[in-house]
């Protein structure tokens, strides 16, 4: 076997691999002997079929499979051992690849175009200064979180009169009216219909409910109250879409009950509900624990923005890179045969931008000795799980439950790549924050979010 590699311009490689008869013959004969043992040919006992017959029947196909298997093994072995940073997969050379005749014993010559990554350095050190946005956890931000916890632990009380400023919820009976203003015989009737006037889109319809009390009868028009909102109309009147589209009638609404949402008091009961019994014993401790939790959550956002700034800094520092564009477009087209050349032309520039960052990131990961273990993936899954629980106001979830949800997440193969990427980013951000000079910039959460939305 002979393998040669030419790479005159550093990015377009030509790999030629020649397979001789002695390279594949032994494996081919072994496979044919296995075929002979299993072959079921009329007139011959199992294992006694003449080898000549086996070769005539299966020889060429076995040769093709054996040569192709050997080709794949040796090709990637050569690329790995010679540290060729290949982009995409090898592509048969259109000009130098000759047609192969597997009826012969060879030699079989394969010629491949190899896209090679450009050479560059993306090192970072103490001489490099990168912005790091430090989100300020102030009293207002903590107060918002306290208010959210109080709202989630709140309840509804009965009210004597509807107050539009308090988003009261009404319960009552709906009855369709005829053109004469009386109840329509056979019309729509809904008992116990729940309605929140605050969500009515039209002001003159909304104001009809002001000051309503249990026993009040309000006449309104649902179609006018919820214009262009067929889903709301069908839900309120318990009718299908076709009927809702035709519904123009006025309705009476007999108020039977008014409920007012009351936030939970900020007391020991709320502390225990959020963080577990006895964990927090005062409002000061409660606010401090919330502040610590917010800061821990925001660290992910701060680090994410830091890595974005690292990317921009290094892309500018590395400068323009030369890629084997024609070959990469062939590879891209080969991977998207159903989408065609227009797809490649429209998406190539964005693809190269991502490829450039991928290559830079590979250097950073290697330079900082970053490796991801199963434990790292598990910790990332647990962090994601905890954040999901916190978003639902559950800050005191038992660790066993966190472990269970994280384990379920890891079992899903579709999640693994994302979890690995997250684990790499966590380690890379930590390493680079120690490697470079950080230009720390205090910023409010609102301004940080605004900045991220503008990117």
Secondary structure, DSSP 8 states (H G I E B T S, - for coil): -EEEEE-TTSSEEEEEEEE-HHHHHHHHHHHHHHHHHH---TTS-TT-S-HHHHHHHHHHHHHHHHHHHHHHHHHHHHHHHTT--EEEEEEE-TTT-----TTS---EEEEEEEEE---------TT-EEEEEEE---HHHHHHHHHHHHHHT-EEEE-SB--GGGT-EEEEEEEEB-TTSSB-TT--EEEEEEE-GGG-S-HHHHGGGTT-BTT-EEEE-HHHHTTT-HHHHHHHHT--HHHHHH----EEEEEEEEEEEE---SSHHHHHHHH-TTT--SHHHHHHHHHHHHHHHHHHHHHHHHHHHHHHHHHHHH------HHHHHHHHHHHTTTTHHHHHHHHHHHHHHHHHHHHHHHHHHHHTT----HHHHHHHHHHHHHHHHHHTT-----HHHHHHHHHHHHHSHHHHHHHHHHHHHHHHHHHHHHHSEEEEEEE-HHHHHHHHHH-
